[in-house]
Every structure is written in structure tokens, then in C-alpha cells.
Amino acid sequence: MLAVLLIIVSYVLGTFPSAILIARANGIEISSFGSGNPGASNVTRALGWRKGIWVYILDALKAAIATGLGLGMGFDWAGTGRPLAYACAAAAILGHMFPVFRHFKGGKGVACGSGVIMVLQPVLGLAIPAVWWTISKVTGKAAVGSIVTVALVPLGLALLGRPAWEFVATAGLSALILVKHWRNFGRLIRREEPSLRDT
């Protein structure tokens, strides 16, 4: 019963509309701007890096809190709570991507995924923002930074020697986030993906 409750709470946490609230507070309806995605990258295009960073922090934080709840309160055969932490992490990411309160139209989950890894794999989590930032600045495309970084996360987990089930769980979450970027793949192929270089 506790596990079910924590998973539900994690989903609700994930639905917190960081990008929408920050954009509206600054006179922008983010769903009608740029790609229309309620995430840090689109807010950065609309309002600049400072507002985009705030969205990233809030989105990462809500997923980190959900994951931490599962890790701290979960119980499993090893007494660590890691399986429940992954379940709560998935629920938070799904809440962000498919929020029931906004007709299941949400963000793409990159910042949330970063918050999850910060809790479950801190060494890897510290590297993720740096990798994303570097690739995004070099290419000028946030989507390229997001896609490459997300794809590299399972590899990093394997290099850290984590159990196979954690690798599978992380790969599954990474795959979900990559699938949510399907429009970006199309725009990149057509060379229509918006740039961050002008922000």
C-alpha cells in the first residue's frame, strides 16, 4: 500500500508545470511559443538562459524528490529501496510527460531524468548537465544535447558496474525520453530545429 501511494504521489509531483508557470509569470504562453514544449529549452528560447535554468532546476528537483521518497521509504530484499525508487522515478517522469491535469500534454523528461540520476547515481548525475551544456553549446541545438546525453546514460551506468536490472530500468526510461523527442528527430533531419545560439 505504501508503495502504491508513493508512486501516485510521484506522478502528481511530476505534473507540476514549472515551465508553464515561469513563462506565464513573464508574459509568455509557452505552449504557443517555438516548439510549444513546456520545458527548459523552449523557455530558454523565449526568455533567456536564466529562466531556462530555473525551469531545469525545478523539473529536476520534482523528480529528485519523488525518487528520494522511494529510496528512503521503500523496502526490498536488500533493504535499500532502490526498486521502489526507480518506480517512483518512472512515475514522476510520466507525470511530467503525460500530465492528467493538462490533457496528457507535457514535456520531454530530460530535466526530470537528470534529477533522477542525481539521486540514484550521483557521480553520473553530476556529469549529465556538463555533457548536455557542452554538446548544446557546440551544436547550438538543445535537442542534440538532450538526445546524445540521454543515450549515453545507460552506458555510464554499465561502466559504473551497476546491477543488470538497474541498467535495464535506466535504459527503459532513457528510451521513453528519446521516443518523446520524435518530433526533434524529424526537425533535425530537415534542418528545422530551433537554435539556442541566439538566446
C-alpha positions in Angstrom: 0.0 0.0 0.0 2.8 2.4 0.8 4.5 1.7 -2.5 1.3 2.4 -4.4 0.8 5.7 -2.5 4.4 6.8 -3.2 4.1 6.1 -6.9 0.8 8.1 -7.1 2.4 11.0 -5.2 5.4 10.8 -7.5 3.2 11.0 -10.6 1.4 14.1 -9.1 4.8 15.7 -8.3 5.8 15.1 -11.9 2.8 17.1 -13.2 4.0 20.3 -11.5 4.1 22.8 -14.5 7.4 24.6 -13.9 7.8 25.9 -17.5 4.2 27.0 -17.8 4.2 28.9 -14.5 7.6 30.6 -15.1 6.7 31.6 -18.7 3.3 32.9 -17.7 4.8 34.9 -14.9 6.9 36.6 -17.6 4.0 37.2 -20.0 4.6 34.2 -22.3 2.3 31.3 -23.1 4.9 28.6 -23.6 2.6 26.2 -25.4 2.3 28.8 -28.2 5.9 29.7 -28.5 8.6 28.0 -30.5 8.3 24.2 -30.4 5.4 24.5 -27.9 7.2 22.2 -25.5 6.8 23.1 -21.8 10.4 22.5 -20.9 13.7 24.3 -20.1 14.9 24.5 -23.7 11.8 26.2 -25.0 11.7 28.6 -22.1 15.4 29.5 -22.7 14.5 30.4 -26.3 11.6 32.5 -25.1 13.1 34.2 -22.0 16.8 33.5 -21.9 19.2 31.2 -20.0 18.3 32.4 -16.5 14.7 31.5 -16.8 15.5 28.3 -18.6 17.9 27.2 -15.8 15.2 27.8 -13.2 12.8 25.5 -15.2 15.5 22.9 -15.4 16.2 23.1 -11.6 12.5 22.8 -10.7 11.9 20.0 -13.1 14.9 18.1 -11.9 14.0 18.8 -8.3 10.5 17.4 -8.5 11.8 14.1 -10.0 14.6 14.0 -7.5 12.2 14.4 -4.6 10.0 11.6 -5.9 13.0 9.3 -6.4 14.3 10.2 -2.9 11.0 9.3 -1.3 11.1 5.9 -2.9 14.7 5.4 -1.9 14.2 6.5 1.6 10.8 4.8 2.3 11.0 1.8 0.1 11.6 -1.8 1.3 13.1 -4.6 -0.8 15.2 -7.7 -0.4 18.3 -5.7 0.1 16.8 -3.1 2.4 17.8 -0.2 0.1 14.5 0.8 -1.5 16.1 1.1 -5.0 13.4 -0.8 -6.9 10.7 1.5 -5.5 13.0 4.5 -6.1 13.1 3.5 -9.8 9.3 3.1 -9.8 8.8 6.5 -8.3 11.2 8.0 -10.8 9.3 6.5 -13.7 6.0 7.8 -12.2 7.5 11.3 -11.9 8.8 11.3 -15.5 5.5 10.0 -16.8 3.7 12.7 -14.8 5.9 15.3 -16.4 5.4 13.9 -19.9 1.7 13.0 -19.7 0.1 15.2 -17.0 -3.5 14.2 -16.5 -4.4 17.8 -15.4 -3.3 19.1 -18.9 -4.8 16.6 -21.2 -1.6 14.5 -21.1 0.4 17.1 -22.9 3.7 17.6 -21.1 7.4 17.9 -21.5 10.0 15.5 -22.7 11.6 14.5 -19.4 15.2 15.4 -19.8 15.5 17.6 -16.8 13.4 15.1 -14.7 15.7 12.3 -15.8 18.7 14.3 -14.7 17.1 14.8 -11.3 16.5 11.0 -11.0 20.1 10.2 -11.9 21.4 12.8 -9.4 19.7 10.8 -6.6 20.4 7.2 -7.8 23.8 7.7 -9.4 25.3 11.0 -8.1 28.7 10.6 -9.9 26.9 10.2 -13.2 24.3 12.8 -12.3 27.0 15.5 -11.8 28.3 14.8 -15.3 25.0 15.0 -17.1 24.4 18.8 -17.0 28.0 19.4 -18.1 27.7 17.0 -21.1 24.4 18.4 -22.1 25.7 22.0 -21.9 28.8 21.3 -23.9 27.0 19.5 -26.7 24.2 22.0 -26.8 26.6 25.0 -27.0 28.8 23.4 -29.6 25.9 22.4 -31.9 23.6 25.2 -31.0 20.8 22.7 -30.6 19.4 21.8 -27.2 17.7 18.7 -28.8 21.1 17.3 -29.9 22.5 17.8 -26.4 19.4 16.1 -24.9 19.4 13.2 -27.3 23.1 12.4 -27.0 23.2 12.8 -23.2 20.1 10.6 -22.6 21.5 7.9 -25.0 24.8 7.9 -23.0 23.2 7.5 -19.6 22.8 3.7 -19.8 26.4 3.3 -21.0 27.6 5.3 -18.0 25.6 3.1 -15.7 27.2 0.0 -17.2 30.6 1.5 -16.8 29.8 2.1 -13.1 29.1 -1.7 -12.8 25.6 -1.3 -11.5 23.3 -4.5 -11.4 21.7 -5.6 -14.7 18.2 -4.8 -13.6 19.2 -1.1 -12.9 20.8 -0.9 -16.4 17.5 -2.3 -17.9 15.4 0.1 -15.9 17.5 3.1 -16.8 17.7 2.1 -20.4 13.9 1.9 -20.4 13.5 5.4 -19.0 16.1 6.7 -21.5 14.2 5.1 -24.4 11.0 6.7 -23.2 12.6 10.1 -23.2 14.1 9.6 -26.6 10.8 8.5 -28.1 9.3 11.7 -26.7 11.9 13.5 -28.9 10.5 12.0 -32.1 9.5 15.5 -33.5 13.0 16.8 -32.8 14.5 13.9 -34.8 12.3 15.0 -37.7 13.2 18.6 -37.4 16.9 17.8 -37.1 16.8 15.8 -40.3 15.0 18.6 -42.1 17.4 21.2 -40.5 14.4 23.0 -39.0 15.3 22.5 -35.3 15.4 25.9 -33.4 18.8 27.1 -32.3 19.9 28.2 -28.8 22.7 30.4 -30.2 20.5 33.5 -30.4 19.3 33.3 -26.7 
